[in-house]
Amino acid sequence: MSAQIMNFPARTVTVSFGQKLAGSESFRALFKEGMGLVEEAASYLDGPGRNEARALSRNDALAYASESMRLTTRLMQLASWLLLQRAVNEGEMTIDQAASEKHKVKLNHQDIAARADVFERLPEALRDMVHRSMRLQARIIHLDRVIYAKPAAEEVAAPPVALNAQFAMLQEAFAGR
């Protein structure tokens, strides 16, 4: 019986989970959700929200204006990131091009500016959109970190190299039999 030395590759190729996820059906659903929220907020703020804001006290109207501006800014940043990532998914730009462009998109987490008691007096539709936009923002920030994480230096697969040495010793040990 002869033993054969198995040769394993010295380097491994890793598949980016983030890039796979970004091109998946999950991303398409996230894109649809994000763009839908942008449209919903624009429609609300230009219509019913404007009327609801007129009925608020001066203090609450100020909080409404602040929260609606923050909502709009947050959604525009999220939409920019989603469109950038979609361009990568559709082959219109490379991941490296997107990485260099995405510095223009600010994905930092924003809390609600108004005090809790004031925020609770704002129209329910606005509060709902603020909460949904913040959840969407958290998911996109997480996805961004996964996709654009700086890869560690290429890993050398030490276990296979060590296995090659073990197989060589076994071959030597059984060569005399």
C-alpha positions in Angstrom: 0.0 0.0 0.0 1.5 3.3 -1.0 0.7 6.6 0.6 0.3 9.7 -1.4 1.1 13.2 -0.1 -1.9 15.4 -0.6 -1.0 19.0 -1.6 -3.3 21.7 -0.2 -3.2 25.2 -1.6 -1.2 27.6 0.6 -3.7 30.4 0.2 -7.5 30.4 0.6 -9.9 32.5 -1.4 -12.6 34.0 0.6 -16.0 35.0 -0.7 -17.3 38.3 0.6 -20.5 37.6 2.5 -21.3 41.3 2.3 -21.0 41.5 -1.5 -23.1 38.4 -1.9 -25.7 39.8 0.4 -25.7 43.1 -1.4 -26.5 41.4 -4.7 -29.3 39.2 -3.2 -33.0 39.3 -3.1 -32.6 40.6 0.5 -30.9 43.7 -0.9 -33.6 44.2 -3.5 -36.2 44.1 -0.8 -34.2 46.6 1.3 -33.9 48.8 -1.8 -37.6 48.7 -2.4 -38.3 49.4 1.3 -35.9 52.4 1.4 -37.1 54.0 -1.8 -40.7 53.4 -0.8 -40.1 55.2 2.5 -38.5 58.1 0.7 -41.6 58.5 -1.5 -44.0 58.0 1.4 -42.2 60.7 3.4 -42.1 63.2 0.5 -45.8 62.7 -0.1 -46.6 63.0 3.6 -44.5 66.1 4.3 -45.8 67.9 1.2 -49.5 67.1 2.0 -51.0 65.8 5.2 -48.0 66.5 7.3 -48.0 70.2 6.3 -51.6 70.4 7.5 -50.9 68.5 10.7 -48.0 70.8 11.5 -50.2 73.9 11.3 -52.4 72.5 14.1 -49.4 72.1 16.5 -48.3 74.6 19.2 -45.4 76.8 18.4 -43.0 74.6 20.4 -44.3 71.4 18.9 -44.2 72.9 15.4 -40.6 73.7 15.9 -39.9 70.1 16.9 -41.9 69.0 13.9 -39.8 71.1 11.5 -36.6 69.8 13.1 -37.7 66.1 13.0 -39.0 66.4 9.4 -35.7 68.0 8.3 -33.7 65.2 10.0 -36.0 62.6 8.5 -35.5 64.1 5.0 -31.7 64.3 5.4 -31.5 60.7 6.8 -33.7 59.3 3.9 -31.6 61.2 1.2 -28.4 59.7 2.6 -30.0 56.2 2.7 -31.3 56.6 -0.8 -27.9 57.7 -2.0 -26.2 54.7 -0.5 -28.9 52.3 -1.9 -28.5 53.8 -5.4 -24.7 53.5 -5.2 -24.9 49.9 -4.1 -27.5 49.1 -6.8 -25.1 50.6 -9.4 -22.4 48.1 -8.2 -24.9 45.2 -8.3 -25.9 46.1 -11.9 -22.3 46.4 -13.0 -22.4 50.1 -13.6 -19.5 50.6 -11.3 -17.0 48.5 -9.4 -17.0 48.0 -5.7 -13.7 50.0 -5.5 -15.4 52.9 -7.4 -18.3 52.8 -5.0 -16.0 52.7 -2.0 -14.3 55.9 -3.2 -17.7 57.6 -4.0 -19.5 56.6 -0.8 -17.4 59.0 1.4 -20.0 61.6 0.2 -22.8 59.6 1.9 -23.0 60.2 5.6 -24.4 57.1 7.3 -23.9 58.1 10.9 -26.6 57.2 13.4 -29.0 60.0 14.4 -31.1 60.0 17.4 -34.4 61.9 17.7 -33.7 65.5 18.4 -36.9 66.3 20.3 -37.4 65.5 24.0 -39.4 62.3 24.4 -42.6 64.1 25.7 -42.4 66.6 22.7 -41.8 63.8 20.2 -44.9 61.9 21.5 -47.1 65.0 20.7 -46.0 65.0 17.1 -48.2 63.5 14.5 -48.2 59.7 14.5 -47.4 59.4 10.8 -44.2 61.5 11.3 -43.2 59.5 14.4 -43.7 56.2 12.5 -41.6 57.3 9.6 -38.9 58.6 11.9 -38.7 55.2 13.7 -38.8 53.2 10.4 -36.1 55.4 8.9 -33.9 54.9 12.0 -34.4 51.1 11.8 -33.6 51.2 8.1 -30.5 53.3 8.8 -29.2 50.8 11.3 -29.6 48.0 8.9 -27.9 49.9 6.1 -25.0 51.0 8.4 -24.5 47.3 9.3 -24.6 46.2 5.7 -22.2 49.0 4.7 -19.7 47.8 7.4 -20.0 44.2 6.2 -19.6 45.1 2.5 -16.9 47.7 2.8 -14.9 46.3 5.7 -11.2 46.5 5.1 -10.2 42.9 4.5 -7.5 41.5 6.7 -4.2 40.8 5.0 -4.5 37.7 2.8 -4.5 34.8 5.1 -2.1 32.0 4.7 -3.8 28.7 5.3 -1.4 27.3 8.0 -3.4 24.1 8.8 -3.1 22.6 5.2 0.7 23.3 5.2 1.0 21.6 8.5 -1.0 18.7 7.2 1.4 18.4 4.3 4.2 17.9 6.7 2.2 15.4 8.7 1.4 13.4 5.5 5.1 13.4 4.6 6.0 12.0 8.1 3.3 9.3 7.7 4.5 8.4 4.3 8.1 8.1 5.7 6.9 5.9 8.6 4.9 3.5 6.3 7.4 3.5 3.5 9.3 0.6 5.0 6.3 -1.7 5.4 
